[in-house]
Amino acid sequence: MFSTTTCDSNGIIATLILKRVILMKLLRQKLLRENQVNKPICKLPLTYLVCLLPVCILWRHHGGYFGTLMAPQWKQEFGSAEKMLAEVNRDELIMTMDSEDDRITSQLYAEGGSNYTTISSLAWRQATGATVAVYNYVTDETWMFMKEISSDGDVSTVDVVYPASPLFLWNYNHSFSPIKLILLPILNYANNETAKYGLNVPYNLSWAPHHLGTWPVCDLPPNRQEQMPMEESGNMLIMLAYLVKRDGDLSFLEPYWNLLSIWGQYLAASLPDPEDQLCTDDFEGPSPHNSNLAVKGMVGLRAYAYLLEKKKETKEAEELQKMDLNFTKIWWLDSMDGLTELHSRLQYNLHDTWSLKYNFLFRQVMNFTDIFTDEDITRELNFYMTRINEFGIPLDDRQAYTKADWQMWVAAMGTQDQFETITDLVYSFADKTPNMVPMTDWYYTFTAELKGFRARPVVGGFFSRMLLNYAVKA
């Protein structure tokens, strides 16, 4: 966890790997020396947590990208572990880590207090530990991949990268941008550029891919994808639009404009009703006329229009914005439910239903005030606060279980009281769950028991509040 203003990307990557190698004993010694074990858990240094990347996650045995083996970035940088250890200035490294730890911990504490700092500490390690940086010998650049973990062994699942993205989008900038480095291999695959790596796998779908393969090999043909057309197309366009907004740089998208146009036109042709599709909450099965998925599509289409604006294709951008505005008006008419407690439905066609509309978040982050309204979001948050159980708010009205990451996305959009209330619920779950396993993101709101999944990087979404505040101030 290093300041990107003082280190280049290769140095950061190499140092993160280095920290994992040399600081296991140092961590224990430091904690014992400072008696950290007797202090509140929120005081545990985040920088030291991130250094303990699980060995099983690393690309130690050369992951393959469509026929080309790609070694870890640290090996390209140093050649060997011995050389890497020999070149480190331990005192300087520890000083930098302590400084970064203090900076990030103080920001988290100022935003949400002790409970927020604690669960974010856990989430930081879990999210970063699922990533690996490799050296792409073909294009002479660094790429990154993310492992889904526990729910599947997939490589760079787009709807896992997306919920994890707030952490990486908030704390890093253009000089070292993990999300950009994760999205590049996905863009290459979807843009039919795999042949130069040795394995020609034509991608012929009109929407974005779900993932690249099974860890650590990327070789998946499009007909074996878990198809989530609106979900993944929206995810990709939204994350790319935020990168452009944050960094002011369109150049990395130059090879992909035709691809982005295909995804944008797919969304335009498929909205306002997603019909019968899977969304990221695929454990529920397909959800016809899913109103939350429709929000994803509409924010995704607006993100594509934003990219066109930045590309100076003003006419097409304006046409898409008008189309999207009309879609959101239809969404409001078709999804509103309730007489005394006005809220949106789970599905357009199901009365007396509801679901967490976490997909509103990037409408706020990107400041897309021309689609939906602040009142829409306020009304939703107020309704959710009437559906609280002991350990959280259910994902929707069908089951008593929830997703920790999506709760924190929702909390990010609320008032300070709402944010702290939901944060305390997630903290209470993590504190009282009877399941002694790495933190899950899928659990029951009455008992805090694990429903499924563990150790997944999606908990990077705990940093949604930090990202939203940063984006608003920027």
Protein Blocks (a to p, Z undefined) as FASTA:
>chain_A
ZZfklbcfklmmmmmmmmmmmmmmmmmmmmmmnommmpcfklpcfklmmmmgcfklpcfl
opaeehiacddfklmmnopaklmmmmpcfklmmmmmmmmmmmmmmmmmmmnojmlmmmmm
mmmmmmmmmgccdddfklopadddddebhjaccehifklmmmmmmmmmmmpcfklcfklm
mmmmmmmmmnopmmmnopacddfbfbdcfbfbdcfbdfbdfklcccdfklmmmmmmmmmm
mmmmmnopaklmmmmmmmmmmmmmmmmmmpmbekjaddfklmnopaehiaklmmmmmmmm
mmmmmmmmmnopaklmmmmmmmmmmmmmmmmmmmggcjklgcddfblklghiacddfklm
mmmmnopakggcfklmmmmmmmmmmmccfkbccfblmbmcdcfklmmmmmmmmcfklmmm
mmmmmmmmmmmocbdcdddfbdcfklopafbgchiaklmmmmmmmmmmmmmmZZ
